[in-house]
Protein backbone atom coordinates (compact mmCIF):
# COMPACT_ATOMS: atom_id res chain seq x y z
CA UNK A 1 0.00 0.00 0.00
CA UNK A 2 0.97 3.60 -0.38
CA UNK A 3 1.66 5.75 2.68
CA UNK A 4 -1.73 7.40 2.24
CA UNK A 5 -3.44 4.16 3.24
CA UNK A 6 -0.83 2.68 5.61
CA UNK A 7 -1.38 4.96 8.59
CA UNK A 8 -3.15 3.25 11.50
CA UNK A 9 -3.40 -0.18 9.92
CA UNK A 10 -6.20 -2.33 11.24
CA UNK A 11 -5.58 -5.88 12.52
CA UNK A 12 -8.54 -8.21 11.85
CA UNK A 13 -9.30 -10.46 14.79
CA UNK A 14 -12.12 -12.88 13.99
CA UNK A 15 -13.31 -12.83 10.37
CA UNK A 16 -16.45 -14.44 8.98
CA UNK A 17 -16.18 -15.51 5.34
CA UNK A 18 -19.71 -15.73 3.92
CA UNK A 19 -19.74 -17.94 0.84
CA UNK A 20 -16.09 -18.98 1.08
CA UNK A 21 -15.35 -20.54 -2.29
CA UNK A 22 -11.88 -20.50 -3.83
CA UNK A 23 -11.52 -16.76 -3.30
CA UNK A 24 -12.57 -16.80 0.35
CA UNK A 25 -10.44 -19.84 1.06
CA UNK A 26 -7.29 -18.15 -0.25
CA UNK A 27 -8.05 -15.04 1.77
CA UNK A 28 -8.79 -17.10 4.88
CA UNK A 29 -5.51 -18.99 4.64
CA UNK A 30 -3.65 -15.69 4.49
CA UNK A 31 -5.50 -14.37 7.54
CA UNK A 32 -4.85 -17.56 9.52
CA UNK A 33 -1.15 -17.37 8.65
CA UNK A 34 -1.14 -13.90 10.20
CA UNK A 35 -2.72 -15.14 13.42
CA UNK A 36 -6.36 -14.25 12.81
CA UNK A 37 -9.33 -16.50 13.55
CA UNK A 38 -11.40 -17.43 10.49
CA UNK A 39 -14.94 -18.78 10.34
CA UNK A 40 -16.29 -20.00 7.01
CA UNK A 41 -20.05 -20.04 6.43
CA UNK A 42 -21.47 -21.85 3.43
CA UNK A 43 -24.05 -24.52 2.65
CA UNK A 44 -21.51 -27.35 2.34
CA UNK A 45 -18.33 -27.04 4.38
CA UNK A 46 -16.66 -30.18 3.02
CA UNK A 47 -13.14 -29.57 1.78
CA UNK A 48 -12.50 -26.37 3.71
CA UNK A 49 -9.10 -26.03 5.46
CA UNK A 50 -8.90 -27.67 8.87
CA UNK A 51 -7.68 -24.40 10.41
CA UNK A 52 -11.02 -22.72 9.65
CA UNK A 53 -13.94 -22.91 12.05
CA UNK A 54 -16.98 -23.74 9.92
CA UNK A 55 -20.72 -23.14 9.89
CA UNK A 56 -22.82 -25.20 7.47
CA UNK A 57 -25.83 -23.02 6.74
CA UNK A 58 -27.85 -21.58 3.87
CA UNK A 59 -28.64 -17.94 4.60
CA UNK A 60 -31.27 -17.99 1.88
CA UNK A 61 -33.51 -20.23 4.02
CA UNK A 62 -35.56 -18.06 6.42
CA UNK A 63 -35.10 -19.13 10.03
CA UNK A 64 -33.83 -17.79 13.33
CA UNK A 65 -30.10 -18.33 13.65
CA UNK A 66 -27.39 -17.24 16.07
CA UNK A 67 -24.00 -16.43 14.59
CA UNK A 68 -20.81 -15.77 16.56
CA UNK A 69 -19.55 -12.24 17.19
CA UNK A 70 -16.94 -11.18 14.64
CA UNK A 71 -15.14 -7.95 13.88
CA UNK A 72 -14.87 -8.51 10.11
CA UNK A 73 -17.05 -10.06 7.42
CA UNK A 74 -16.26 -10.75 3.76
CA UNK A 75 -19.28 -11.63 1.62
CA UNK A 76 -18.63 -13.53 -1.61
CA UNK A 77 -22.10 -14.88 -2.34
CA UNK A 78 -22.95 -15.17 -6.04
CA UNK A 79 -26.18 -13.56 -7.25
CA UNK A 80 -29.25 -15.74 -7.24
CA UNK A 81 -31.69 -16.79 -9.97
CA UNK A 82 -33.21 -14.37 -12.44
CA UNK A 83 -36.20 -13.57 -10.24
CA UNK A 84 -33.82 -12.07 -7.66
CA UNK A 85 -34.15 -11.85 -3.92
CA UNK A 86 -31.16 -13.95 -2.84
CA UNK A 87 -29.16 -11.04 -1.50
CA UNK A 88 -32.17 -9.59 0.29
CA UNK A 89 -32.85 -12.86 2.09
CA UNK A 90 -29.22 -13.74 2.79
CA UNK A 91 -28.03 -10.32 3.93
CA UNK A 92 -31.11 -9.84 6.12
CA UNK A 93 -30.48 -13.24 7.74
CA UNK A 94 -26.84 -12.33 8.26
CA UNK A 95 -27.70 -9.01 9.91
CA UNK A 96 -30.28 -10.67 12.17
CA UNK A 97 -27.97 -13.52 13.14
CA UNK A 98 -24.94 -11.47 14.14
CA UNK A 99 -25.03 -10.27 17.76
CA UNK A 100 -23.48 -6.91 16.82
CA UNK A 101 -22.60 -5.04 13.64
CA UNK A 102 -19.00 -5.85 12.65
CA UNK A 103 -16.56 -2.98 12.38
CA UNK A 104 -15.59 -3.94 8.81
CA UNK A 105 -17.73 -5.60 6.16
CA UNK A 106 -16.60 -6.14 2.57
CA UNK A 107 -19.15 -7.09 -0.09
CA UNK A 108 -17.77 -8.59 -3.30
CA UNK A 109 -19.93 -7.57 -6.25
CA UNK A 110 -18.92 -7.32 -9.93
CA UNK A 111 -18.14 -4.70 -12.56
CA UNK A 112 -21.10 -6.23 -14.38
CA UNK A 113 -23.25 -3.55 -12.72
CA UNK A 114 -21.69 -1.17 -15.28
CA UNK A 115 -22.67 -3.26 -18.31
CA UNK A 116 -24.95 -0.54 -19.68
CA UNK A 117 -22.00 1.88 -19.92
CA UNK A 118 -20.39 0.01 -22.84
CA UNK A 119 -17.93 2.01 -24.91
CA UNK A 120 -14.31 3.10 -25.17
CA UNK A 121 -14.41 5.71 -22.37
CA UNK A 122 -12.64 4.34 -19.24
CA UNK A 123 -15.09 3.90 -16.37
CA UNK A 124 -14.12 4.80 -12.80
CA UNK A 125 -15.70 4.36 -9.39
CA UNK A 126 -17.56 7.63 -10.02
CA UNK A 127 -19.37 6.19 -13.05
CA UNK A 128 -23.00 5.45 -12.13
CA UNK A 129 -24.12 1.82 -12.36
CA UNK A 130 -26.16 0.85 -15.39
CA UNK A 131 -27.44 -2.73 -15.07
CA UNK A 132 -29.26 -4.07 -18.11
CA UNK A 133 -29.69 -7.71 -17.05
CA UNK A 134 -31.42 -9.36 -14.09
CA UNK A 135 -28.08 -10.65 -12.83
CA UNK A 136 -26.51 -7.19 -12.85
CA UNK A 137 -29.55 -5.69 -11.12
CA UNK A 138 -29.37 -8.35 -8.42
CA UNK A 139 -25.70 -7.51 -7.85
CA UNK A 140 -26.50 -3.82 -7.56
CA UNK A 141 -29.35 -4.58 -5.14
CA UNK A 142 -26.85 -6.56 -3.06
CA UNK A 143 -24.45 -3.61 -2.99
CA UNK A 144 -27.19 -1.26 -1.81
CA UNK A 145 -28.43 -3.64 0.86
CA UNK A 146 -24.93 -4.44 2.15
CA UNK A 147 -24.26 -0.71 2.44
CA UNK A 148 -27.54 -0.08 4.25
CA UNK A 149 -27.30 -3.01 6.67
CA UNK A 150 -23.57 -3.01 7.40
CA UNK A 151 -21.99 0.14 5.97
CA UNK A 152 -20.11 -2.30 3.74
CA UNK A 153 -17.21 -1.47 1.48
CA UNK A 154 -17.93 -2.65 -2.06
CA UNK A 155 -15.35 -4.44 -4.23
CA UNK A 156 -16.25 -4.92 -7.89
CA UNK A 157 -13.98 -7.44 -9.64
CA UNK A 158 -13.87 -7.72 -13.42
CA UNK A 159 -13.44 -11.17 -14.99
CA UNK A 160 -11.60 -13.26 -12.39
CA UNK A 161 -9.09 -15.74 -13.75
CA UNK A 162 -6.28 -17.89 -12.40
CA UNK A 163 -5.65 -21.56 -11.54
CA UNK A 164 -8.93 -23.44 -11.75
CA UNK A 165 -10.52 -20.61 -13.78
CA UNK A 166 -9.35 -21.71 -17.20
CA UNK A 167 -12.48 -21.55 -19.35
CA UNK A 168 -10.93 -19.16 -21.88
CA UNK A 169 -7.89 -21.40 -22.34
CA UNK A 170 -10.24 -24.33 -23.01
CA UNK A 171 -12.22 -22.30 -25.55
CA UNK A 172 -9.03 -21.43 -27.40
CA UNK A 173 -7.97 -25.07 -27.38
CA UNK A 174 -11.38 -26.08 -28.73
CA UNK A 175 -11.13 -23.41 -31.46
CA UNK A 176 -14.55 -22.05 -30.50
CA UNK A 177 -15.57 -18.77 -32.21
CA UNK A 178 -15.24 -15.63 -30.07
CA UNK A 179 -16.06 -11.95 -30.51
CA UNK A 180 -12.56 -10.59 -31.15
CA UNK A 181 -13.84 -6.99 -30.97
CA UNK A 182 -15.29 -7.23 -27.47
CA UNK A 183 -13.67 -4.95 -24.87
CA UNK A 184 -12.67 -6.92 -21.77
CA UNK A 185 -11.24 -6.38 -18.30
CA UNK A 186 -9.96 -8.92 -15.80
CA UNK A 187 -8.19 -9.48 -12.51
CA UNK A 188 -6.02 -12.41 -11.44
CA UNK A 189 -7.39 -14.20 -8.40
CA UNK A 190 -4.16 -13.65 -6.43
CA UNK A 191 -4.33 -9.89 -6.97
CA UNK A 192 -7.98 -9.89 -5.92
CA UNK A 193 -7.12 -11.74 -2.71
CA UNK A 194 -4.42 -9.16 -2.00
CA UNK A 195 -6.97 -6.38 -2.50
CA UNK A 196 -9.50 -8.00 -0.16
CA UNK A 197 -6.78 -8.38 2.46
CA UNK A 198 -5.95 -4.68 2.06
CA UNK A 199 -9.63 -3.78 2.44
CA UNK A 200 -9.69 -5.61 5.78
CA UNK A 201 -6.44 -4.17 7.14
CA UNK A 202 -6.52 -0.53 6.01
CA UNK A 203 -7.69 1.97 8.61
CA UNK A 204 -9.95 3.72 6.09
CA UNK A 205 -10.42 1.74 2.87
CA UNK A 206 -12.29 3.18 -0.11
CA UNK A 207 -16.06 2.67 0.13
CA UNK A 208 -16.09 1.41 -3.47
CA UNK A 209 -13.24 0.03 -5.56
CA UNK A 210 -12.92 -1.70 -8.93
CA UNK A 211 -10.72 -4.80 -8.92
CA UNK A 212 -9.22 -4.68 -12.41
CA UNK A 213 -5.72 -4.98 -13.80
CA UNK A 214 -4.03 -2.12 -15.63
CA UNK A 215 -4.48 -3.44 -19.17
CA UNK A 216 -8.01 -3.56 -20.62
CA UNK A 217 -7.81 -5.51 -23.87
CA UNK A 218 -9.95 -6.75 -26.71
CA UNK A 219 -10.93 -10.39 -26.43
CA UNK A 220 -9.15 -10.93 -29.73
CA UNK A 221 -5.83 -9.79 -28.26
CA UNK A 222 -6.25 -12.14 -25.31
CA UNK A 223 -7.20 -15.26 -27.25
CA UNK A 224 -4.48 -14.60 -29.85
CA UNK A 225 -1.89 -14.43 -27.06
CA UNK A 226 -3.14 -17.69 -25.55
CA UNK A 227 -3.23 -19.39 -28.96
CA UNK A 228 0.37 -18.38 -29.65
CA UNK A 229 1.48 -19.88 -26.34
CA UNK A 230 -0.48 -23.06 -27.04
CA UNK A 231 0.93 -23.29 -30.55
CA UNK A 232 -2.50 -23.30 -32.20
CA UNK A 233 -4.40 -21.02 -34.55
CA UNK A 234 -6.41 -18.22 -32.89
CA UNK A 235 -10.13 -18.92 -32.58
CA UNK A 236 -12.30 -17.82 -35.50
CA UNK A 237 -14.27 -14.61 -35.34
CA UNK A 238 -17.86 -14.74 -34.16
CA UNK A 239 -20.34 -13.66 -36.83
CA UNK A 240 -21.54 -11.04 -36.29
CA UNK A 241 -19.19 -9.21 -33.90
CA UNK A 242 -20.64 -6.47 -31.72
CA UNK A 243 -17.72 -4.32 -30.52
CA UNK A 244 -19.38 -4.34 -27.10
CA UNK A 245 -17.99 -4.35 -23.58
CA UNK A 246 -16.54 -1.75 -21.25
CA UNK A 247 -13.13 -0.27 -20.49
CA UNK A 248 -12.44 -0.02 -16.75
CA UNK A 249 -9.94 2.25 -15.03
CA UNK A 250 -8.00 0.43 -12.30
CA UNK A 251 -6.08 3.44 -11.00
CA UNK A 252 -7.69 3.45 -7.55
CA UNK A 253 -6.83 -0.20 -6.95
CA UNK A 254 -3.16 0.39 -7.75
CA UNK A 255 -3.08 3.55 -5.65
CA UNK A 256 -4.66 1.77 -2.70
CA UNK A 257 -3.18 -1.75 -2.81
CA UNK A 258 0.09 -1.12 -4.66
CA UNK A 259 1.57 -2.81 -7.74
CA UNK A 260 -0.16 -5.88 -9.10
CA UNK A 261 1.57 -9.23 -9.33
CA UNK A 262 -0.17 -9.71 -12.68
CA UNK A 263 -0.59 -6.23 -14.23
CA UNK A 264 -2.02 -7.61 -17.48
CA UNK A 265 -3.45 -10.78 -18.98
CA UNK A 266 -0.04 -11.56 -20.46
CA UNK A 267 1.67 -12.18 -17.12
CA UNK A 268 -1.33 -14.02 -15.73
CA UNK A 269 -1.96 -16.38 -18.60
CA UNK A 270 1.77 -16.95 -19.11
CA UNK A 271 1.97 -18.21 -15.51
CA UNK A 272 -1.11 -20.38 -15.90
CA UNK A 273 0.09 -21.95 -19.16
CA UNK A 274 3.58 -22.55 -17.74
CA UNK A 275 2.09 -24.37 -14.75
CA UNK A 276 -0.11 -26.45 -17.05
CA UNK A 277 2.91 -27.48 -19.12
CA UNK A 278 4.81 -28.49 -15.97
CA UNK A 279 1.94 -30.77 -14.91
CA UNK A 280 1.82 -32.57 -18.25
CA UNK A 281 3.61 -35.95 -18.46
CA UNK A 282 6.86 -35.90 -20.36
Protein Blocks (a to p, Z undefined) as FASTA:
>chain_A
ZZklmgopacdfbdcdehjamklmmmmmmmmmnopacddddfblghiafkbccddddfkl
gcdddddddfbdcdfbdcddfkgomlmmmmmmmmmmpmbdcfbdcddddfklmmmmgcjb
dcdfklccddfbfklmmmmmmmmmmmmmnopacddddddedehiamlmmmmmnopacdfk
bccddddfklmmmmmmmmmmpmbdcfbdcdddfbdcdfklmmmmmmmmnopacddddddd
ehiajdddfklmmmmnopafblbfklmmmmmmmmmmmmpcZZ
